[in-house]
C-alpha cells in the first residue's frame, strides 16, 4: 500500500493549530464580553449623572475608550439604552434569587424592595429613551415585566410560606403597587423610602 499512515505526532501537529484557533476565538469572545460589560456599566453611571442628556461621547469617556469603540458595540444610542435596561433587570432578578437563597424570608423581602428602589431610580433617568426602546422592541417590555413579576413572586411566596407576609397578594399585585415609582419623575428619594416603609407595613401578616 502506498498510502501514508499518520503518526500520532503528525495528528497532534494538525490538531494544535485548530485548538489554538478555538482558544483564540474564546479569548476574543471573553474580551468582547468584558468590553461590552464595561461600556454598559459606564453608560449606567453616565445616565445616573446626566439622565436623558447623556451623550455617547460621555459614555465612551467614562468607559475609557474611543467613541468609535462604543459605536462598534452599540451602533445607535437606543441600543445602549436597551443594554443598560436589560442589565438593570438582570441585576434585580439576581438580587431576588440571592436574597431568597441566603436570607431569612422577611429580610429577603426588604433587600429586594430596596433593590427595586434602585432599579426604579435608574429607570427614571432615561424614561423617554426607554419608551423609545419599548416602541422599537415591544417584547423587551413584556419579557422584562414578566421577569420582574417572577422575581417579586419568588421572595414574596417564600415569606408567605413562612407566615410573615399576608397571603392575599402575589408578585404581580406587588409590582402594580410599586410600578409608579419607576415613572414618577418628581418622586424624591426621601419620598421613595417613606412609601417603601408603608408598603412593608402593608405586606406584614395581620396579627
Buried (B, 14 or more C-beta within 10 A) or exposed (E): EEEEEEEEEEEEEEEEEEEEEEEEEEEEEEEEEEBBEBBBBBBBBBBEEBBEEBEBEBBBBBBEBEBEBBBEBBEEBBBBBBBBBBBBBEBBBEBBEBBBEEBEBBBBBBBBBBBBBBBBBBBBBBBEBBEBBBEEEEEBBEEBBEBBBEBBBBBBBBBBEEEBBBEEBBBBBBBEBBBEBBEBEEBEEEEBEEBBEEBBEEBEEEE
